[in-house]
Amino acid sequence: MGQMSMRKRDRLEVIYDILKIIRDRHNSVRPTPLLRIANLSSQSFAEYFGELASKGFVKEITDKKGRKYITLTDKGFRYLEKYAYIASFIDEFELGA
């Protein structure tokens, strides 16, 4: 999760990071800052975003000026809750790397 380690983030961690960034920015973030903060290549980001949108974790909204924002759905918020629970379980039983 948030630890600084040299190992590569796994897929579930990347998804968690993307969703958490959106949530922590009042559930509304523009795509470019999200890509930058998530520390992903534009290709990787596009793949993750496509999957998250198609599975109903995030949605893109457009404001009156035509600017696009990404927000979490209820399913996205639930993922964050479940991930935090599982991560605490892993820490508690020292199952992490």
N, C-alpha and C positions, 0 to 999 in steps of 0.2 A: 504494500500500500504506500504510505507516505515516506517510508524509510529510504534513505539514500544508499543504494547498493549498486554494485556494478552489474548485477544480473539484469537481463532484459525483462521488462514487464510482460507478464503473460496476458493473454487475450481478455480474461475476466477483469484483470486489474486495469487495463486500458479502458474498457467499457466503464468500469467504476469511476476512473479518473474523469472521463468525459462527462458523465452524468453529474458527478460531484461539482465540477467546474460550473456547469449550468446552474445547478441548485444554489451554489454559493454566490452567484451573481444575480440574486433575486429572480431566479428562474427565467432569465432572459439574457441571451448573449448573442452577439453577432458572430457569423461563421469564422471570419478571419482571426479575431482575437481568440476564439475557442481553439482553432487549429494551432495557433502559436503557443498558448498556455498549455495545451495538452502535449506539446512537444512531439508532434507527429509530422511526417511528410504529408504533402497535400494529397498524394495518392492513397496513403494509409488512412488519412482522415476521411477521405471520400468513401472508402470502403466501409469503415466503421460507421460513418454517419448514414450511409445507405442501408446498412443492416439494422441500425437502431431505429431508423424511420420506418422501414418496412415491417419491423416487428412491433411497432407501436410504443417504443420507449421515449421517443422524442418527436416533436413536430416543428415544422417551420412556419412561422407566421410573418406576414408582411404588414408594416405599419402604413399610415396614410401617405407617407412620403416615398413609399416603395422600398424601404429598407427591410432586409430580411433579418429575422431573429430566430434563434432556436430555443425552444422551451421543452421542459419535461412533461410527460403525460403522467397520469396516476401510476401506470405500469413502471415508468422510469423511477418515480419516487419509491415504489415498492422494492425495486431492484436494489436501490441504495440501502434501504432498511435491512433487507435480507443479507446483503453482502457484508454490512457492518456486523450483523449477528454472527455470520459464519467466520469472519475474520477474528472476532473476539473469542470464539470457540477454539480456533486454531492456535491463537496466542495462549489461551488458558491451558491447553493441553500440550503446549510446546511442539506442535506439529509443523510449524513453519520451517523454512529453510535455515 
